Amino acid sequence: MSKEREEFNNVMSRINEMLETMKFGSVTLIVQDGKVIQIEKKEKVRLK
């Protein structure tokens, strides 16, 4: 597997983990030179 493909799979895996544990919020990707360099997760808690 190429290095680029491996990095892509790693990013997608981390995004998937974040989405599975989040009920409300957002995931932001920071991209530099066409590559994801940072992933930010902002989670909101809704009070009833």
Sequence and secondary structure as in RCSB ss.txt:
>XXXX:A:sequence
MSKEREEFNNVMSRINEMLETMKFGSVTLIVQDGKVIQIEKKEKVRLK
>XXXX:A:secstr
  HHHHHHHHHHHHHHHHHHT SSEEEEEEEETTEEEEEEEEE     
